[in-house]
């Protein structure tokens, strides 16, 4: 059992100084009492990769927002930003190993982060979705939740 509410709250609180230092705004809204079945460290790693991506691939003064909600039998963990986003034609491609978009070539990384997130979510019987944030991107992890 992973208390997703506690985990996401803890990680968001840890990220505040790093995101503030990078001259970005960070906010979060976390619904109480959301739990999933899985590996706490792997779920944390998937979340950390999404927040790191939002931080690395947005210009200074961008806003990064985290939201944990429940939707029926699912837990939805979304990381959104108001940066340049990812064109719809590239969203399926960015989860493939070693894939880096032209706009990210000058930033650090090897193109493995989203592939790892996809693998972690798959092991937890979940999904990773990308949507337009107009402007920016929303990356959402969807996990089956445990009923209380």
N, C-alpha and C positions, 0 to 999 in steps of 0.2 A: 504494500500500500504506500503510495506516494501522496502526501498532503501537498497538492499542487498550489493551493492558496499560500501556504507557509513558504514553500520553496520559491515561488515567484516573488513574493514580498521580500524575502531575504536577499535574493539576487538583485532585485531592483534597488534596494537600499545600499547594497555594495557598489553598484554601478554609478551612483550619483556623483562621487568625486571625479571619477575618470571622465564621465561625459561632461561635467561642468568644466574640467580642465581643457577639454577639447572645444570649448566655446559652443556647445550645443545645449538645447533645453531638453530635459528629460521628465516625463510624467508617467504615472501608471494608475490604473484602476483595477482592483482585484476583488472579485466576488468571493465571499466567504464559503467555507465548507465544500471545496471542490477537491476530489481525490481521484486518482487513477491507479491502475495496477501497472507496476513497472519497476525500472531501475532508476533510482533518484539521480545518480551521477550522470547517467546517459541523458536523461531528460534535461538536467541542468546544462549539459554540454550543448544540446540542440538549441536551447534558449540562448545561451551565451553566444553561440555562433551567429544567431539572427541579430542580436543586439550589436555585436562587433561589426557585422556587415553594415548595419544602419549607421554606425558611427564612422566607419572607414569610407563609405561610399556616398556620404552627404557632405555638402559644404558647411563651413562654420556658420553658426547662427541657425542651423536647422533644428527642427523639433523632432524628437523621437518619443513615441508613446507606446506603452505596453498595456494590453487589456486582457484580462482573464475573465471569461464568462462561461456559463453553461448554456447549452442549446439542446434541449431534449436529453438524449442519452450521451451527449458529447460534451467534452471540455474544449473550449476554443481559446487558444493562447495566441494573441496577435501582437506583432511588433510592426508599427507603422512609422513612416517618416514623411517629411515633405521635401525630400531631395529630388534628384533628377529622375528617379524611378527606373524601371526596366521596361523596354518596349514589349508589348504582348507577344511579338514573334520570337523573342528571346527567353521568355519565362520557362518554357519547357526545357530549353537547352542549358540553362544556368545550373541545373542540378546534376549535370553530367560531370564526371571526374575530369579535372584539369581544364575545365571551361572557364575562360575569363573573357568578359566583354571588352571591346576596344576602350570604352570609357574607364575601365578599371586597370588597364595595363600599367599605369604609373603608381598604383597603390600596392601596398604589400599583400602577399598571398600567393597561393599556388592553385587556386580553383578547386579545393577539396572540401571546403566548409559546408556548402549546401548539399553536396553529395553525402557527407557524413550525416547531416540533419535528416535527409531523406531515408537513410538506412536506419537511423535511430527511431524515427517515426514509424517506419514499416515494422520493425521488431515489436513496437508497442501497438500494432494493429490500427495505426492512425494514418493521417494524410498531411501533406504539406501543400498549401494553396497559396498562390500569389494573386493579388488584385491591385488595381490602380487606386492610388490614394488621391490623385488629382490635386496637386502634384505629389509625386512620391510613390512609394510602394507599401503595400501591406502584405506581410508574410504571416500566414496563420498555421499553427500546429493544431491539429484536431485529434484528440485522443478519446477513446471510449471511457466514460467516467464510471466510478464505482458508486452505486446507490448507497446512500447513508442509511 
